[in-house]
Amino acid sequence: MGTFSIWHWLVVLVIVLLLFGAGKIPKLAGDMAKGIKAFKSGLKDEDESQSRSGETKAIEGEKVVHTANASAQKDEAAKH
């Protein structure tokens, strides 16, 4: 384990338990898990909103094309 032996890690574990207590460590781990889940759901929501905005832009782009074609047809009809 590199420069630290098993005894060093046991001492660190005892100090952590004394500082935080045995009851707070599961709470901290649970809070961290909730934070990770919230982060992942936020990323998922962001991806969905980007895909929805892409669909909207494609639909708006089609409307613009149709509008441009209609105005060009009107111009041609006016010329004749």
N, C-alpha and C positions, 0 to 999 in steps of 0.2 A: 504494500500500500504506500509506496513512496517513502518519504521520510518519517511518516507518522505510523506508530505501531497501534495495535488494538487497544492498548492501555491509554494512549492519547485520546482516541475516539470515545472510550468509556468515560473519561474525565470530562470531555466536552458534553457528552450526553447528560451526565449528572448535573453539570452547571446549567444547562438549558432547562432541565426539569426543575431545578431549584428556582430559577428566575421566572419561568412562565407557569410552573405548576402543571400537574398531570392533566387537569381539567381544561386548561386553556389551549393546549396543543390541538385536540380534535376540533375545537371551535375555530381556531385559526385555519386549519386545513379545510374545514367546511366552507369558511368564508372565501378562501382562495378558490375552491372549486366552483362556488357560485359566481365569482368574478370571471373565471375562465368561460363558464357557460354563457354568461351575459355578453362577453366579448365575441364569442363564436356566433351567437344569435344576431348580434349587431352586424357582423360581417355578412351573414347570410341575408339579412334584411337589406343591406346596402347593395349586394349583388342583385337581388330581386328588383329593387327600385331602379337600378341602372338598366336592367334588361327591359323593364316596362317603359322607361324613357326612350330606349332605342326603338321599341315598337311604335311609340307615339311619333317619333321623328320620321320613321319610315312611312307611316300613314300620312303625316303632314306633308312629306315630300311628294307623295302620290297626288295629294290634293293640289299642290303647287304645279305639278306637271300637267294635271288635267286642266287647271285654270289657265296655264300658259297656252295649252293647245286650243282651248276655247277662245281665248282672246286672239290668237293667230288666225283661227278660222273666221272670226268676226271681221278681222282686218282684210282677209282675202275676199270675203263676201262683199265688203264695202267697196273694194276696188273694182269688182265686176259689176 
